[in-house]
């Protein structure tokens, strides 16, 4: 059974739009006729920017750990398009490998900034506009956020924080906007294949499949779903 979505006359902002998942989500919204705005620290001219033909979106380059940059980007988006319906909080990264007592404090700051602070700031400044449209926010948590683990406890803590902030946004804006999170395990990205070259890639999830879940969580099909953390890890 095929499923199609229609997001014409809607505006979505995708953070981390140049990454594997961000570009897949942007592509999915473009195919659904949404107006797509994207933000990333990485320039479209960079080899690591994975969205093909970035001129199809309104792109904003900037550091989303900086509140002034986030506020300016969202205000420019609303000024340009008259509204903001959806926010896809995808900016983030993974770091790990060392036990907690051998982990540098700088890594703690880095992961909380990139993974959790960007989600907080983007949501904070988008919420008033998304409320006006009765829209939705979808953020990226992780399967690993459900329990502690060896070597990447700081990463897991940031992703658990995203789940809790998602529940908070849903509670504080009940009946006005919806907020949900997705929980991937290992996503089939070029970076993950490089880092885990000997792993069984066949069990990893295609970013395009996760992107479909983003669309579903922003659509009327999930109009009664808010505050949820949705597993998107397939067989991984």
C-alpha positions as CSV (number, residue, x, y, z in Angstrom):
1,X,0.0,0.0,0.0
2,X,1.4,3.3,-1.0
3,X,1.0,6.5,1.0
4,X,1.2,10.1,-0.2
5,X,1.2,13.3,1.7
6,X,0.2,16.8,0.6
7,X,2.0,19.7,2.4
8,X,1.2,22.3,-0.2
9,X,0.7,25.8,1.4
10,X,2.8,24.7,4.3
11,X,6.3,25.9,5.4
12,X,8.8,23.6,7.2
13,X,12.2,24.4,8.7
14,X,14.7,21.5,8.7
15,X,17.8,21.9,10.9
16,X,20.9,19.9,9.9
17,X,19.5,19.9,6.4
18,X,22.9,19.1,4.8
19,X,23.2,15.8,6.6
20,X,22.0,12.4,5.6
21,X,18.8,12.5,7.6
22,X,18.2,16.2,7.2
23,X,18.5,16.0,3.4
24,X,16.2,13.0,3.3
25,X,13.5,14.9,5.3
26,X,13.9,17.9,3.1
27,X,13.5,15.8,0.0
28,X,10.4,14.1,1.4
29,X,8.8,17.5,2.2
30,X,9.7,18.8,-1.3
31,X,8.0,15.8,-2.9
32,X,5.0,16.6,-0.8
33,X,4.9,20.1,-2.2
34,X,5.9,21.9,1.0
35,X,8.0,25.1,1.0
36,X,11.2,23.9,2.6
37,X,13.6,26.1,4.5
38,X,16.8,24.5,5.8
39,X,19.6,25.5,8.2
40,X,23.0,24.1,8.7
41,X,26.5,25.0,9.8
42,X,27.8,23.3,6.7
43,X,27.7,25.3,3.4
44,X,26.1,23.8,0.3
45,X,29.5,24.1,-1.4
46,X,31.0,21.7,1.1
47,X,31.6,18.0,0.1
48,X,29.8,16.9,3.3
49,X,26.6,18.7,2.3
50,X,24.4,15.9,1.0
51,X,21.2,17.6,-0.3
52,X,21.2,17.6,-4.0
53,X,20.4,20.9,-5.7
54,X,20.1,22.9,-2.5
55,X,18.7,25.9,-4.5
56,X,15.3,24.1,-4.3
57,X,15.1,25.2,-0.6
58,X,15.6,28.5,1.2
59,X,18.9,27.9,2.9
60,X,20.2,29.6,6.0
61,X,23.8,29.0,7.1
62,X,24.5,29.4,10.7
63,X,25.4,28.0,14.1
64,X,22.2,26.9,15.8
65,X,23.9,26.7,19.2
66,X,23.8,30.5,19.0
67,X,20.4,31.9,20.1
68,X,20.7,35.1,18.1
69,X,21.3,33.1,14.9
70,X,18.3,30.8,15.6
71,X,16.0,33.8,16.3
72,X,17.1,35.6,13.2
73,X,16.7,32.5,11.0
74,X,13.2,31.8,12.2
75,X,12.1,35.4,11.9
76,X,13.5,35.6,8.4
77,X,11.7,32.4,7.5
78,X,8.4,33.8,8.8
79,X,9.0,37.2,7.1
80,X,9.7,35.5,3.8
81,X,6.8,33.1,3.8
82,X,4.3,34.5,6.2
83,X,4.1,31.5,8.4
84,X,6.0,28.5,9.9
85,X,4.0,25.2,10.1
86,X,6.5,22.6,11.0
87,X,10.0,22.3,12.6
88,X,12.2,19.2,12.0
89,X,14.9,19.3,14.6
90,X,17.6,17.1,13.0
91,X,20.9,18.9,13.8
92,X,23.0,16.6,15.9
93,X,26.0,14.2,16.0
94,X,27.5,11.2,17.8
95,X,30.7,11.1,19.8
96,X,31.8,8.4,22.2
97,X,34.2,5.5,22.8
98,X,35.5,6.3,26.3
99,X,34.2,5.4,29.8
100,X,32.7,8.3,31.7
101,X,35.7,8.8,34.0
102,X,37.9,9.1,30.9
103,X,35.6,11.5,29.0
104,X,36.8,15.1,28.6
105,X,34.5,17.9,29.9
106,X,34.7,19.6,26.6
107,X,33.0,16.6,25.0
108,X,30.1,17.0,27.4
109,X,29.7,20.6,26.5
110,X,30.0,19.9,22.7
111,X,27.3,17.1,22.7
112,X,24.9,19.0,24.8
113,X,25.3,22.1,22.6
114,X,25.0,20.3,19.3
115,X,22.3,17.8,20.2
116,X,20.2,19.3,22.9
117,X,20.7,23.1,22.8
118,X,20.0,23.3,19.1
119,X,16.7,21.5,19.6
120,X,15.8,23.7,22.6
121,X,16.6,27.0,20.8
122,X,15.0,26.1,17.5
123,X,11.8,24.9,19.4
124,X,11.8,27.9,21.7
125,X,11.7,30.4,18.8
126,X,9.5,28.4,16.5
127,X,6.8,27.5,19.0
128,X,4.9,30.9,18.8
129,X,4.7,30.7,15.0
130,X,3.8,27.0,14.8
131,X,1.1,27.5,17.4
132,X,-0.6,30.0,15.0
133,X,-0.7,27.3,12.4
134,X,-1.6,24.4,14.7
135,X,1.4,22.7,13.3
136,X,4.0,20.2,14.6
137,X,7.6,19.8,15.8
138,X,9.4,16.5,15.2
139,X,12.8,16.0,16.8
140,X,15.4,13.2,16.7
141,X,16.0,11.2,19.9
142,X,17.6,7.8,19.8
143,X,16.9,4.2,20.8
144,X,20.0,4.3,23.0
145,X,18.4,7.1,25.1
146,X,16.2,4.5,26.7
147,X,19.0,3.1,28.8
148,X,22.6,3.7,29.9
149,X,25.4,2.1,27.9
150,X,29.1,1.7,27.7
151,X,31.2,4.4,26.0
152,X,28.6,6.9,24.9
153,X,26.7,7.9,28.1
154,X,26.9,11.6,27.3
155,X,25.4,11.1,23.8
156,X,22.6,9.0,25.3
157,X,21.9,11.7,27.9
158,X,21.5,14.4,25.3
159,X,19.0,12.2,23.3
160,X,17.1,11.4,26.5
161,X,16.9,15.2,27.1
162,X,15.3,15.6,23.6
163,X,12.6,13.1,24.6
164,X,11.9,15.0,27.8
165,X,11.8,18.4,26.1
166,X,9.5,16.9,23.5
167,X,7.1,15.7,26.2
168,X,7.3,19.1,27.8
169,X,6.5,21.0,24.6
170,X,3.6,18.7,24.0
171,X,2.2,19.2,27.5
172,X,2.7,23.0,27.5
173,X,1.1,23.4,24.1
174,X,-1.7,20.8,24.3
175,X,-4.4,21.6,21.7
176,X,-2.2,24.2,20.0
177,X,0.6,22.3,18.4
178,X,1.9,18.7,18.4
179,X,5.4,17.7,19.4
180,X,6.9,14.2,18.9
181,X,10.3,12.5,18.6
182,X,11.6,9.7,16.5
183,X,14.1,7.2,17.9
184,X,16.5,5.8,15.4
185,X,19.2,3.2,16.1
186,X,21.9,3.0,13.4
187,X,21.0,5.0,10.3
188,X,22.5,3.9,7.0
189,X,24.6,7.0,6.3
190,X,28.0,7.4,4.7
191,X,29.6,8.4,8.0
192,X,28.2,5.4,9.9
193,X,29.4,3.0,7.1
194,X,32.9,4.6,7.4
195,X,33.0,4.3,11.2
196,X,31.5,0.8,11.3
197,X,32.9,-0.7,8.1
198,X,32.6,-4.3,9.4
199,X,29.0,-4.1,10.6
200,X,26.0,-5.7,9.0
201,X,24.7,-2.8,7.1
202,X,21.6,-4.7,5.9
203,X,19.9,-4.2,9.2
204,X,20.4,-0.4,9.2
205,X,17.5,2.0,8.4
206,X,17.4,4.1,5.2
207,X,17.1,7.8,6.0
208,X,14.3,8.0,3.5
209,X,12.2,5.6,5.6
210,X,12.7,7.8,8.7
211,X,11.8,10.8,6.6
212,X,8.4,9.2,5.8
213,X,7.8,9.0,9.6
214,X,8.5,12.7,9.9
215,X,5.8,13.4,7.3
216,X,3.4,11.2,9.0
217,X,3.9,12.9,12.4
218,X,3.3,16.3,10.8
219,X,0.2,15.1,8.9
220,X,-3.4,14.9,9.9
221,X,-3.0,11.1,10.0
222,X,-1.4,11.6,13.5
223,X,-3.6,14.4,14.7
224,X,-4.1,12.8,18.1
225,X,-0.4,11.9,18.6
226,X,1.7,14.3,20.7
227,X,4.4,13.7,23.2
228,X,5.4,10.4,21.7
229,X,8.8,8.9,21.0
230,X,8.4,6.7,18.0
231,X,10.8,3.8,17.3
232,X,12.2,4.0,13.8
233,X,15.0,1.4,14.1
234,X,13.6,-1.5,12.1
235,X,15.7,-4.5,12.6
236,X,18.8,-2.7,13.9
